[in-house]
Amino acid sequence: MAREFSRHDKVKKALMREISEAITTSVKDPRLADQLISVTDLELSSDFSTAKVFVSIFVSKPNAEGGADAAIAEILTILNEAAPKMQSVVGRRLQLRNTTKLTFHLDTSLERGVRVSSLLHKLSQENQAL
């Protein structure tokens, strides 16, 4: 039997798809060239007025001054500055009654998962040694 999705889930998936598209087509900043930016999750308010967009960023060209962390911070700044334009594009495409306000945040769940996995592996090795 197919699982029925709520309107909230459908809007969330549509927003994620359209935001991904808007990042690649609407944001014309040369600093984003050759950067891999993926929308990994979205926290959508119940009235669809705000959305926290979580992105994963693979930096191909780290900043000379601060390395990858500085480059990621710069990319997040660029995305948040371009948010109003993306809101407009996404709102037009999805034809929502009100435009959803977007804020971009770094998704660190992958790094946390790797860290937890590493700690569990280390703990397992220590238990085997006993």
Secondary structure, DSSP 8 states (H G I E B T S, - for coil): ------HHHHHHHHHHHHHHHHHHHT---GGGTT-EEEEEEEEE-TTSSEEEEEEEEE-SS-BTTTHHHHHHHHHHHHHHHSHHHHHHHHHHHHT-SS--EEEEEE--HHHHHHHHHHHHHHHHHHHHH-
